[in-house]
Amino acid sequence: MQIKKSIFVTSNSEAAKCPPPDRPEFAFIGRSNVGKSSLINMLTGRKGLAKTSSKPGKTQLINHFEIDDSWYLVDLPGYGWSKVSKQKKADWGLMIEEYLLQRQNLACLFVLIDSRLEPQEIDYEFIAWLGEKEIPFAMVFTKTDKQSKNKFHQIRSKHIRKIKSQWEEMPIIFESSAIDQHGKVEILAFIEEINSNFVR
């Protein structure tokens, strides 16, 4: 699949105000500064669609983008912010939780993991919560170009062991790099397959 059209639709702080759930929706989330906006821009082929920033916490609302008039791509605020107030963290956390629990058309949540980092408890606590709530998700290791292949595979192996300690069945895992387009074909093919089976 190749995305031909992608347009910004709306930003919201409440799940109830999101667009009508009449088409499949694919959301992206991860720790702040994980490369989420860069991945979204790579997938859509539009460099400035999602706003990128070296400053964590740039995305603060639920951002909907309509893709090819047939599905939604959703940019969610990150988690694990260190430079925002406790109240702001609580507000963002509640907003994300309400969205994930209420959006009946959420076909898949892509959980982004920085491939340079050892397994982080905050990521796996969140993934465990997704399992408890039966929210469909896939994992994406980002920034794979930022280190040697050997180093990446060492860290990836640690993540796999961590996942196997929590899950009987392995979730779907992708590898990506916004710089060299790695993972784009695989992720879009996965989305296309889910879209073909979506019941409207």
N, C-alpha and C positions, 0 to 999 in steps of 0.2 A: 504494500500500500504506500502511496505517496500522497501527502497532504497538499491539496491544491488551494484551499481557502481557509483562512483562520482569522477570526475577528473577535475583538473584545466585546463582551456582552454586558457584564455588570460586576460590581463589587458589593459585597454584603457583609454585615457583622452578625446576621441572624440566618439560620438555615431556612426558616419559614419564608424568607424573602428571596430565596434563590429562584431561578427560572423553573417553570413547570417541569416535573419529572417525566417528560414524554419521550426521552431518548437516552441511550446509554451514556454514562458519565464516568470519566477516568480522572482520578484525583492524584496529586503528587504532594508528598510531604517528606520531611526529614529534619535533622538537626539544622539549626541556622548555619548558613554559609556552606551547605553541603554540595552546592552546585545545581540546585533545583531549577532556578530560572534559566540557567545555561542549557540544561537538558531539555526543558520545554521549548526553548528557541531552536535547538538542534532538531527536535522532532518535527516542528512545524516549518522549519526552513525560513523562519523570520527572526532575524537577529534581535530586534527590539520589542518583540511581542510581550514577553515577561521581563520586567525590569530587573536587571542584574546590579549587584552592588557588592563591594568588598566589606561593607558594614552589615553585620548580622542583624536580622529582624526587619529587613526592608519590606517584606510582604506582611501586612498586618490585617488583611481582610480575606474573605473567600472570593477569589477572582475566577469568573467563568469566561471561557472562550468557546465560541461555536466553531466546530471543525467540519468543513465540507457540507454544511447544512444538515448534518446527520448525527453528530454526537458532540458532547461537551468535554473539554479538557479543563480541569480545575486546579488552580494554583492555591494551595493552602499555606497559612503561616507556618513557619518552622517551629521546632520545640528545642528546649535546652538553651534558652537565651540567658546570658550571664549579665547583660548590661541593661536590663529593664526591671521595673519594680515588681514586687511580689503580686501586687494587685493586677498589674498588666498581664503577668504570666497567668494568673488565675482566670482573667477575662478571656484571654486567647485560648486557654485550655478548655474552658466551657464552650466557647464558640466552636472549636474543632470537634469536641465530643458530640455536641448537638447535631452538627452536620453529619458526622459519620453514622450516628444512630438513626437519623431521620430520613436520609436520602435513600429512598427505596430503589432508585435507578442507578445507584452507585455500582458499577460493574466491576471495578477493581481500584484499589488504592495502591499506588506505587510508593513503597517506603524506601527512601534513598539513604544509602550508607556510604560514608567517605571511605574509599578503599585504602587510604593511607593509614587509617586508625585501627588500633586493636579493638576488639569488641567492647562496646560501651553499654553499660547497664541501662541507661536511659532509652536506648534503641530497643533493647530486648524486653524491657518492661512494657514498652508501648506495643511491641509485636505480640507479647503474651496477652495483653488486653484485647487486641484485635481478635485473637483466637477465642477468647472467652465470649466476646460479643458476636462471633461468627461473621466478621466483616471480611470480605474477600480481599486478598492483598497479594502483591508480588514484591520482591526485593530487587533493588538496583544498586550495584556497586558503582559509584561515580569516580571521576578523576583518575581512571586507570592509567592515563598517560603520564601522571605526575611522579611515577617511580618505575624502577626496573620490573620486568616481568617476574623475575625470581622473587623480589620483595613482595610484589602484589600477591603471588600465589602462596607465599608463607602466611601473610595476613589473612587471605581468603580461607585458608585451611583452618585457621583458628575460629573464624566465623562459622564455618561449616560444623565444626565440633560443637560450638555453642548452640547452633540451631538444632542439631541432632539431640542435644541434651534436653531440649524443650519440646520437640515435635516428633511424633511418630512418623509423619509423612513430610518430606521436604517441601517447602514452598517453592514456587518458581523463582529463579534467580537470574538476573541479567547483569551484564557488565557494560559500562558505558564510558565514553569520553566525548565531551562536547567539542574538543579540539580536532580530533581526527574522525568524528562521526561514528565511532565504534559503538555498536549496540542499537543504532537507529533502525536498521532493517528488522532486527529481531523483535524489538519492542512494538513497532508498528504492525508487524505481522500478527503478534499476539493480540493487539487491540482489534485488528480486523477480524480475527477468528471469533472473538467474543461478540463483536457487533453483529456478525452473521447469525448468531444464535439468540440475539436479544429479542424478547417478546414485548412488543409495544402494547 
